[in-house]
Amino acid sequence: MGMWRALFLALAARAAAETVPFRVVQGGWERLPQPGGEPGVVVLQVEVAPGWHVNAPDPKDPFLIPTKVVLSLPEGWNAQPAQFPPSKPVKLPVFGETVELLEGSFWVRIPVTLSSTAPQQALEGILEAQACNNTSCLPPKRVSFKVQWGALLAPPPEAFAPASASLPSAQTGGLGTGFAGASFWLQLVLVFLGGLALNLTPCVYPIIPVTIGFFLNQTGSTKRTALLAFAYVLGMAVTYSALGVVAALTGKLFGAALQSPWVTGLIVVVVLALAASMFGLWEIRVPQSIANLSGGRQGLLGALFMGLVVGLVAAPCIGPFVLGLLAYVGQKQSVLLGFSLFFTLALGLGLPYLFLALSTRSLEKLPHSGAWMEGVRKLFGVALMALAAYFARPLLPTATGDKLVAATLVLGGLYLALIARPGREVDAVDRFMRAATLAMVVGGVLLWPRPQSNLSQRLVWEKADLPTVRDAVASGGPVIVDFYADWCLPCRELDEVTFAHPQVREKLSAFRRLKVDLTVSSRETEELRRAFDVMGVPTIAFFYRGQEVAQARLTGFEKPEAFLQRLELVLSGASSP
């Protein structure tokens, strides 16, 4: 019976290894392209087997294999990047971060164009993905598909609904996954409130009374002043709405660009320059020619032009928020969404102008931008420095990047509290700044990464190939072989939790410990997989007295307590049945 059981297990493992847990169910055209004109859209329905998932097209972890679709295009055809549905954020308790996953049935869109001389024919392509379940991961696999010309196919309306959209990455300027998961109308409300809040920043607030005063000097009529303010807000709306439309039309340009270390480095430099402006090292000034056209011009046209260029003055404070919104809209590639969000942002920024223009007495009640505004400027400057450190994290080792963000907050808070002390002349402002800087220091301390105490005592493993494994097994002593890959999250979980456990470390000290790297598929790795019937990773094999202890083989993650029992089985001298 033992021989038949072992044979059954071997056949089952080999059959599972040949199974691809995802497939393209159907493919067609949502809209046919017109030669030399409007682009068409290829749509694919992808199905992932129950219990399995694949990674998002832009996973947050650099070791994960992204899911991608590649079309084999005839001459004269062009394709934009594939558009995937919102991914599902799953937080890994071991690493304290989230990964983005796709599961079940989902749709993919690929916009394509063709020249006037391009042939109208069927398209072929491949879907490449890495399938994982809750315990193990398979090597990346490819499945092919074919889309016949003229075969129309309509995805369900909810397939690409913006109500459950997801963000590209943590590098998009601070917009969180909570915003991405909100409904369309809630997103508009949040952006509107964000626009209102930006009016309190030191770049925007001081120009509100100046601008309203400029309108009042042109006319004594409240109605006329309100009309000028309306033209001013309309100019703001045109500028920001145009940004949103351009971001949507350029597709994933912003999201893809933010993956480049050169672009990320440039963003860090720009944000640091904006922080420097908050500390008074330099100022953004509207060119005199533009000022003459706007501020020097009376009437509706002058107010409109002032609204068009006000974004230049406000750039140091609103730039990071706008950058994140641009990247989000760029990923969604929806012109309507881009226009709506940025138009709403302009309304939030412009509401105080309309309110004050209709109630000129309220203008006198605005607090003057004195000591309190100086405090806000420096507070905002430290916040921008922390934001620059946040953007720089992908360019640094994980622990170093996290420490940089935390240290920036702590040192910035201490600088404001002990050295600069902005607004100390006014008691109320001084109390506010003390509370804000204390919160900044406490936040930095809480964000400082705390390494697990047992990681410093992590076991040493040998990197092994097929001859090394066979020699170790032939020696007769207890051997553990960990078949792993960098893109395998359960493998990393084993390292961080199970292998780092003190009792597990003590037990494994009696074993010869070998790690076989299956990250990159090659002839050697396939030979290893076949030699040891490895279906996926992680796979942990145990050998004693020259034979594998088949009952002890582990596929997937296991907690330390259960793993200790497995080690006891091996050391008890059990052999293959």
Sequence and secondary structure as in RCSB ss.txt:
>XXXX:A:sequence
MGMWRALFLALAARAAAETVPFRVVQGGWERLPQPGGEPGVVVLQVEVAPGWHVNAPDPKDPFLIPTKVVLSLPE
GWNAQPAQFPPSKPVKLPVFGETVELLEGSFWVRIPVTLSSTAPQQALEGILEAQACNNTSCLPPKRVSFKVQWG
ALLAPPPEAFAPASASLPSAQTGGLGTGFAGASFWLQLVLVFLGGLALNLTPCVYPIIPVTIGFFLNQTGSTKRT
ALLAFAYVLGMAVTYSALGVVAALTGKLFGAALQSPWVTGLIVVVVLALAASMFGLWEIRVPQSIANLSGGRQGL
LGALFMGLVVGLVAAPCIGPFVLGLLAYVGQKQSVLLGFSLFFTLALGLGLPYLFLALSTRSLEKLPHSGAWMEG
VRKLFGVALMALAAYFARPLLPTATGDKLVAATLVLGGLYLALIARPGREVDAVDRFMRAATLAMVVGGVLLWPR
PQSNLSQRLVWEKADLPTVRDAVASGGPVIVDFYADWCLPCRELDEVTFAHPQVREKLSAFRRLKVDLTVSSRET
EELRRAFDVMGVPTIAFFYRGQEVAQARLTGFEKPEAFLQRLELVLSGASSP
>XXXX:A:secstr
 HHHHHHHHHHHHHHHHH  SEEEEEEEEEE   TTSS EEEEEEEEE TT EEE SS SSTTS   EEEEE  T
TEEE   B    EEEEETTTTEEEEEE SEEEEEEEEEE TTS    EEEEEEE EE SS B   EEEEEEE TT
 B    GGGG GGG   S TTSSS  HHHHTS HHHHHHHHHHHHHHHTTSTTTTTHHHHHHHHHHHH S HHHH
HHHHHHHHHHHHHHHHHHHHHHHHTTTHHHHHTTSHHHHHHHHHHHHHHHHHHTTS      HHHHHHHTT  HH
HHHHHHHHHHHHHHHHHHHHHHHHHHHHHHHHT HHHHHHHHHHHHHHHHHHHHHHHH HHHHHHS  SSHHHHH
HHHHHHHHHHHHHHHHHGGGS HHHHHHHHHHHHHHHHHIIIIII TTTTSHHHHHHHHHHHHHHHHHHHHHS  
  GGGGG    EE  HHHHHHHHHT S EEEEEE TT HHHHHIIIIITTSHHHHHHHTTSEEEEEE SS  HHH
HHHHHHTT  SBSEEEEEETTEE GGG EES   HHHHHHHHHHHHTT    
